[in-house]
């Protein structure tokens, strides 16, 4: 066999799909009331926000991800205060898209350590169920949180997407990172363009 390596040599290349964790920053959803979010953020609960607000058959519907109910139930079981934000005049409904294997419900603020651990544990339960079903690859997960600047009342949505186990690890570790530490710098959000 003749090739670029000389006679008698062969080379094979295996392609391995490795997905890095991707962090992005977007303007916050317009259907959320920043003043109400500031008030709720101070309460320290797990606050689930609607992904959408749209008219369906003449009624406003606040669309939540399918996982919102499971996360709400788990929080209550673990004694974590939880709120589901449904704008006045709207009813809760379901919203889904297929951007990742799982897309977590939209969360208000940076979760406290207890809430971050609760979310990470729920992700781990999903991973365990995924593997029990015999699925060989690691599922992808999208995590999103809305941050409100109290002075300007401007909302920003931070999004993290990647292998579910890495996203869960990041959510669980972030509240314990010391400001200014190397570990904290590793997990900084990119600047908004």
Secondary structure, 3 states (H helix, E strand, C coil): CCCCCCCCCCCCCCCCCCCCCEEEEEECCCCCCHHHHHHHHCCCCEEEECCEEEEECCEEEEEECCHHHHHHHHHHHCCCCEEECCCCCEEEEECCCCCCCEECCEEECCCCHHHHHHHHHHHHHHHHHHHHCCCCCCCEEEEEEEEECCCCCCEEEEEEEEEHHHHHHHHHHHCCCCCCCHHHHHCCCCCCC
